[in-house]
């Protein structure tokens, strides 16, 4: 009895799809807020509140406080850009303590995490975008900040994707 090419091709295609789905990048560990990190997060939160109130020095303070979490020399410009974009969109907005703390946590995660998967970075970007929009930041500006958070992650990551994780 002869098998048609469809009868062979369909099971092979199903097996291939399952194999590719199993090869996605595993989620990496997120940084833990221990030691001095809670104090640093509070500093970042205060910087954000100060930026929203129009304090000119707070933009620089935000950049300095985020830079504490990086060790890579080439990461400083992208982290400074993240701080700058964030400060620009938050200036003049009404932030409450809870929003400032959440925003500080998202920015910290973007700079401190070293092994996030693509899915985790995308989730972080979506959360950052949603938070910024909820405090009154225009959609396109929120997307620019979220995009920059992805650039920071691309620069600071210590775990590049393996060849089989691109499928």
N, C-alpha and C positions, 0 to 999 in steps of 0.2 A: 504494500500500500504506500503510495507516495504522499508526502506531506506538502502542502502548498507553502509558498513563501510567506504568506500571511500567517499561517499557523505557527511558523517558526519565528517570524519577526515579532509578533505581538508578545509572546512570553519573554523574548530577549529584551525587548524594549521595557517591559515592566521591571525586569531584574535590574536593568541599567538605571532606571529612574530611582529605584530603592537604594542602589549602591551610591548614586550621586547624592541623594538626600542624606545619607548616613555620613557623608564626608564634609558636612558644613563645619565651620569653625566653632569650636567649643567656647562657651562663655569663660572669660577670665575672672580672676578675683578682683573685687573692687577694693579700693583703699579703705582702711579702718580709721575711724576718728578717735585715735587714742593719743596719749602723751600730750604734746603741745597743740595738737590739731584743733581741739575744741576752742582754745583761746584764739588760734589763728582764724578759725571760721567766724568767731565773734568779731574779730578785727575786720574781716572782709565784709561782714554784714553791716558794721558801722560805716565802713567806707561807702558802701552802696547807699545807705541812708543819707550820708553826707553829700554824695554826688546828686542824689535826687533833690536835695535842698539847695543845690547850687554852689557848694563849697568847691572852689577851684583847685585846692590842694588835694582833695579827696580822690581825684582821677589818678594822680601820681601815686597816692597811697595804695589805691586798689591794685595798680600795676605792681608795685613793690611787694604787697602782701601775697599776690598770686605767684610771683616769681620765686618765692621761698620754696615752693614745691617742685621746682625743676632743677635738674642737675646738668642737663644738656645745654651746651652753649648755643646751639642753633635753635633752641626752643624759645629763647628770650624774646626775639622779635615777634613770633606768633602769639606768645602769651601777652606781650605788651599790646598787640593789636586786638586780642580778645578783650583785654581790660578797657582799651580805648573805645571799642565799638559798644561794649556794655555800658560804659559811662555815658557815652553820647546818647544812647537810646533811653537810659534811665533818668537822665537830667530832666528835671521839671515834672517827673511823674510822681504820683503819690504812692510811696512804698510804705507798707506797714512792717512791723518787726518780723512777722511770719513770712511774708514775701521776700524780705531781704535775707532772711536765714535760708530759705529754700534756694534763692538765687545764688547765695554764697556757697551752698552745698554743691549745686550743679557746676559752678565755676571751679571749685576745688576738685571735684571728681574729674573734670576735663583736664586739669593740670597734673593731678597726683596719680591717676590710674596709669599703669604701665602695660597691662595685658588684657585690655578690653577687646571683646570680639566686635566684629562689624555690626552685629545686631545690637550689642550693648551701646555702642557709639551712637547708632541711629536712635535708640530709645532715649539716650541722654539729650541728643539734639531735639527730639520731639518734645521732651519734658521742658527743656529750656525755652524753646519756641512758645509752647503753650503758656508757660508762666509769664513770659514777657508780654504776650498778647493780652493776658488777663489783667495786667497792670496798665494797659493802655498804649503799649508800644505798637506802632503800625506793623502790619503783617510783613512787609518787605524788609523792614529794619530788624525785626525779630529773626527772620530767616538769615540775615547776614551774620548776626551774632551766633546763631546755632551752627551755621556753616563754619565760622571761625573756630568754634569749639571742636568741630571735626578735624580742622587743620591742626589744632593743638594736639589732639590725640594722635594724628598721623605722624607728628614730629616726635612725641615723647614715648610712643609705644616701644616696648622692648621685645615684643613678640610679633614678628611679621607672619602673615598668613602663609601656610604651606601650599604647595602647588595643588594639592587635592582639595583645598578649602575654597578655591575660586569657583567651584561648580555649585 
